[in-house]
Amino acid sequence: MLDAVLAVTLAAVLDHAAHYVAQFQRELSSFVAEEQYRQDWTQLPKNGWSPEWARHRELVSDLFLVKVGDDWLQVRDARDMDGLPLARRGNPILDAVRNHEDTASLDPDEVVDLSAAYNLGDFVRTVNTPLFALKFLEAANQQRCRFKFVPDRLPATVAAQADVPGAFRTSTEVWVVEYQERERPTIMRDKHVGGKNVPARGRFWIEADSGRVFMSEIVVDNRTVRATIDVSYQSQPVRGLLLPVEMREWYEAKKTGSKVQTIARYGRFRENHDIQE
């Protein structure tokens, strides 16, 4: 095992991953996925709690990957909430995506806010889409981070479980690469606090020769929130890509003590033009 590690250079793995992510984004932008997203507000805020606040929410959405300016963003088009249909017409962003119009001129902040519109919690979380972590592997963004190989192979959101879910198990042929964002401004910024930097760290589980990403992790720990987002990618019958199959999130708001846990699962990947209202 040690000889194999020495034979694989970190620079080569990252270069392969950057090329893979670029191809992945181009290929997946022509597809839409169905997301089944369960959110649980497991500990409500110590102060200011309102009885109207929901403790549990289940969403069924279509999830699109679109190019907005120079950036790739995912758009969540929520269809049902807690078993009841949601109104889906009249939103210019969703109409543009569904009608295959040019999305390059969309406002990225509006896209992000739309995808987070039905989030539970008393704090803002706008990176809860499965492909967000791949931004740190893009060739243009790798210089922002410090990378290194690490031995710890278990994602944080499942590490304490006696039986690790199958979606979050990987073979020994996959290398675990840790990243820590160093450059400012950071990729994530809190627009509610004057665009304050929100540095991230985490890990990627990467197949060295191909650059394919089997799992991704984002960890944020700042003055307001602790958060971890883990995503598993597996083979799907869509152009040989490793597509997201499950996302697990854990959040704790430091000011109020409230906690949110989520599980999202993905399937029904189909060509964008096949979507039906």
C-alpha positions as CSV (number, residue, x, y, z in Angstrom):
1,M,0.0,0.0,0.0
2,L,2.8,2.4,0.9
3,D,4.5,1.9,-2.5
4,A,1.2,2.6,-4.2
5,V,0.8,5.8,-2.3
6,L,4.3,7.0,-3.2
7,A,3.7,6.2,-6.9
8,V,0.7,8.5,-7.0
9,T,1.6,12.2,-6.8
10,L,-0.9,14.7,-5.3
11,A,-0.4,17.0,-8.3
12,A,-1.4,14.2,-10.7
13,V,-4.5,13.3,-8.8
14,L,-5.7,16.9,-8.6
15,D,-5.0,17.4,-12.3
16,H,-7.0,14.3,-13.2
17,A,-9.8,15.5,-10.9
18,A,-9.9,18.9,-12.5
19,H,-10.3,17.4,-15.9
20,Y,-13.0,15.0,-14.7
21,V,-15.0,17.7,-13.0
22,A,-15.0,19.9,-16.1
23,Q,-16.2,17.0,-18.2
24,F,-18.7,16.0,-15.5
25,Q,-20.3,19.5,-15.4
26,R,-20.6,19.7,-19.2
27,E,-22.2,16.2,-19.5
28,L,-24.5,16.6,-16.5
29,S,-25.8,20.0,-17.6
30,S,-28.1,18.2,-20.1
31,F,-29.8,16.1,-17.4
32,V,-32.3,16.7,-14.6
33,A,-32.4,14.6,-11.5
34,E,-35.2,13.9,-9.0
35,E,-34.3,14.8,-5.4
36,Q,-36.1,13.4,-2.3
37,Y,-35.0,15.6,0.5
38,R,-35.8,15.0,4.2
39,Q,-34.9,17.8,6.7
40,D,-35.2,17.5,10.5
41,W,-34.9,20.4,12.9
42,T,-33.7,18.1,15.7
43,Q,-33.1,20.9,18.3
44,L,-35.1,24.1,18.1
45,P,-33.5,27.4,19.1
46,K,-33.2,28.0,22.9
47,N,-34.6,31.5,22.5
48,G,-37.2,32.9,20.1
49,W,-38.9,29.6,19.3
50,S,-42.2,29.9,17.5
51,P,-44.8,27.1,17.5
52,E,-45.5,27.7,13.8
53,W,-42.0,26.6,12.9
54,A,-41.9,23.1,11.2
55,R,-39.8,20.4,12.8
56,H,-39.8,18.1,9.8
57,R,-40.0,18.7,6.1
58,E,-39.9,16.4,3.0
59,L,-39.4,17.9,-0.5
60,V,-39.5,16.3,-3.9
61,S,-37.7,18.4,-6.5
62,D,-36.2,18.5,-9.9
63,L,-32.5,19.4,-9.7
64,F,-30.8,21.1,-12.7
65,L,-27.2,22.1,-13.3
66,V,-26.9,25.3,-15.2
67,K,-24.2,27.8,-16.2
68,V,-24.6,31.2,-14.7
69,G,-21.9,33.6,-15.8
70,D,-18.7,31.6,-15.4
71,D,-20.0,29.5,-12.6
72,W,-22.0,26.2,-12.5
73,L,-24.9,26.3,-10.1
74,Q,-27.7,23.8,-9.3
75,V,-31.3,24.9,-9.3
76,R,-33.8,23.2,-7.1
77,D,-37.3,23.2,-8.6
78,A,-39.4,22.0,-5.7
79,R,-42.5,20.0,-6.8
80,D,-44.0,18.7,-3.6
81,M,-43.7,19.6,0.1
82,D,-44.9,17.1,2.8
83,G,-46.9,15.3,0.2
84,L,-48.7,18.4,-1.2
85,P,-48.0,19.9,-4.7
86,L,-46.3,23.3,-4.9
87,A,-47.0,26.1,-7.4
88,R,-44.3,25.9,-10.1
89,R,-45.1,28.5,-12.7
90,G,-44.4,32.2,-13.0
91,N,-40.8,32.1,-11.6
92,P,-38.5,33.5,-14.3
93,I,-35.5,31.4,-13.3
94,L,-37.4,28.1,-13.3
95,D,-39.2,29.1,-16.5
96,A,-35.8,29.8,-18.2
97,V,-34.4,26.5,-17.0
98,R,-37.4,24.4,-18.0
99,N,-37.7,26.0,-21.4
100,H,-34.0,25.5,-22.1
101,E,-33.3,29.2,-22.5
102,D,-30.0,31.0,-22.0
103,T,-29.2,30.9,-18.2
104,A,-25.8,32.8,-18.4
105,S,-27.4,36.1,-17.5
106,L,-29.3,34.9,-14.5
107,D,-28.6,36.5,-11.1
108,P,-26.5,33.9,-9.2
109,D,-27.8,35.1,-5.8
110,E,-31.4,34.6,-6.9
111,V,-30.6,31.1,-8.2
112,V,-29.0,30.2,-4.8
113,D,-31.9,31.7,-2.8
114,L,-34.4,29.9,-4.9
115,S,-32.7,26.5,-4.3
116,A,-32.7,27.2,-0.5
117,A,-36.3,28.6,-0.4
118,Y,-37.7,25.6,1.6
119,N,-34.9,25.0,4.0
120,L,-35.6,24.5,7.7
121,G,-33.7,26.3,10.4
122,D,-33.2,29.7,12.0
123,F,-30.0,30.3,10.0
124,V,-29.0,30.7,6.4
125,R,-27.7,27.7,4.5
126,T,-27.4,28.1,0.7
127,V,-24.8,25.5,-0.3
128,N,-27.1,22.5,0.2
129,T,-26.9,21.2,-3.3
130,P,-24.9,18.0,-4.0
131,L,-22.4,19.3,-6.6
132,F,-21.3,22.5,-4.7
133,A,-18.2,20.9,-3.3
134,L,-16.8,20.1,-6.8
135,K,-16.1,23.8,-7.1
136,F,-12.9,23.3,-5.0
137,L,-11.6,20.8,-7.5
138,E,-12.1,23.1,-10.6
139,A,-8.8,24.0,-12.2
140,A,-9.3,27.7,-11.6
141,N,-10.1,27.2,-7.9
142,Q,-7.5,24.6,-6.8
143,Q,-4.9,27.3,-6.1
144,R,-7.3,28.7,-3.4
145,C,-6.7,25.6,-1.3
146,R,-4.0,23.5,0.4
147,F,-4.3,19.8,-0.4
148,K,-2.9,16.7,1.1
149,F,-3.4,13.0,1.3
150,V,-5.0,11.8,4.6
151,P,-5.6,8.3,6.0
152,D,-9.1,8.9,7.5
153,R,-11.6,7.3,5.1
154,L,-15.0,7.8,6.9
155,P,-17.2,10.8,6.1
156,A,-18.0,12.8,9.2
157,T,-21.8,12.6,9.0
158,V,-21.7,8.7,9.2
159,A,-18.4,8.1,11.1
160,A,-20.2,7.6,14.5
161,Q,-22.6,5.0,13.1
162,A,-22.1,1.4,14.0
163,D,-23.0,0.4,10.4
164,V,-21.8,2.8,7.7
165,P,-24.4,3.2,5.0
166,G,-23.4,1.4,1.8
167,A,-23.5,4.7,-0.2
168,F,-20.6,6.0,1.9
169,R,-18.3,3.0,1.7
170,T,-15.3,3.1,-0.7
171,S,-12.6,0.7,-1.8
172,T,-9.0,1.0,-0.8
173,E,-8.3,2.0,-4.5
174,V,-9.7,5.4,-3.8
175,W,-7.5,8.1,-2.3
176,V,-8.7,10.5,0.3
177,V,-7.5,14.1,-0.3
178,E,-8.1,16.8,2.3
179,Y,-8.4,20.5,1.3
180,Q,-8.3,23.7,3.3
181,E,-9.3,26.9,1.6
182,R,-6.6,29.6,2.1
183,E,-7.3,32.3,-0.4
184,R,-9.5,35.4,0.1
185,P,-12.2,36.2,-0.9
186,T,-13.5,32.7,-0.2
187,I,-15.8,30.7,-2.5
188,M,-18.6,30.9,0.1
189,R,-19.5,34.3,1.5
190,D,-22.2,35.5,3.8
191,K,-24.1,38.1,1.9
192,H,-26.2,38.8,5.0
193,V,-23.0,40.1,6.8
194,G,-21.5,42.3,4.1
195,G,-20.1,39.4,2.1
196,K,-18.0,38.1,4.9
197,N,-15.6,35.3,4.0
198,V,-16.7,31.7,5.0
199,P,-13.6,29.5,4.6
200,A,-14.2,25.8,3.9
201,R,-12.3,22.6,4.4
202,G,-13.1,19.0,3.8
203,R,-12.1,15.9,1.8
204,F,-12.6,14.3,-1.6
205,W,-12.5,10.5,-2.2
206,I,-10.8,10.3,-5.7
207,E,-9.9,7.5,-8.1
208,A,-6.3,8.5,-8.8
209,D,-5.9,7.4,-12.4
210,S,-9.3,8.8,-13.7
211,G,-9.9,11.6,-11.3
212,R,-13.4,10.3,-10.7
213,V,-14.9,11.6,-7.4
214,F,-16.6,9.0,-5.3
215,M,-17.4,11.2,-2.3
216,S,-17.1,14.9,-1.3
217,E,-17.2,16.7,2.0
218,I,-17.5,20.3,3.0
219,V,-16.9,21.4,6.6
220,V,-17.6,25.0,7.9
221,D,-16.9,26.1,11.4
222,N,-17.0,29.8,12.0
223,R,-18.5,32.2,14.6
224,T,-22.1,31.5,13.6
225,V,-22.4,27.8,12.5
226,R,-20.8,24.4,12.4
227,A,-21.7,22.5,9.3
228,T,-20.8,19.3,7.5
229,I,-22.1,18.2,4.1
230,D,-21.2,14.7,2.7
231,V,-22.2,13.5,-0.8
232,S,-21.8,10.0,-2.3
233,Y,-21.4,9.4,-6.0
234,Q,-22.0,6.1,-7.7
235,S,-22.3,4.6,-11.1
236,Q,-25.5,5.4,-12.9
237,P,-26.7,4.5,-16.5
238,V,-25.9,8.1,-17.7
239,R,-22.9,8.3,-19.9
240,G,-20.7,6.4,-17.5
241,L,-20.6,9.2,-14.9
242,L,-20.5,8.8,-11.1
243,L,-23.6,10.7,-10.2
244,P,-24.8,11.9,-6.7
245,V,-26.9,9.3,-5.0
246,E,-27.1,10.6,-1.4
247,M,-26.3,13.8,0.5
248,R,-26.2,14.1,4.3
249,E,-25.9,17.3,6.2
250,W,-25.5,18.4,9.8
251,Y,-25.7,21.9,11.1
252,E,-25.5,23.6,14.5
253,A,-26.2,27.3,15.0
254,K,-23.8,28.6,17.7
255,K,-25.9,31.6,18.8
256,T,-29.2,29.7,19.2
257,G,-28.1,26.1,19.7
258,S,-30.5,24.8,17.1
259,K,-29.5,21.8,15.0
260,V,-30.6,20.6,11.6
261,Q,-30.0,17.2,10.0
262,T,-30.9,16.2,6.5
263,I,-30.8,13.2,4.1
264,A,-31.3,13.7,0.3
265,R,-31.4,10.9,-2.2
266,Y,-31.1,11.3,-6.0
267,G,-32.4,9.3,-8.9
268,R,-34.5,9.4,-12.1
269,F,-31.7,11.1,-14.1
270,R,-33.1,11.9,-17.5
271,E,-32.5,14.2,-20.4
272,N,-33.5,17.8,-19.7
273,H,-35.9,17.9,-22.7
274,D,-37.7,14.9,-21.3
275,I,-39.0,16.7,-18.2
276,Q,-42.7,17.0,-17.8
277,E,-44.8,19.4,-15.9
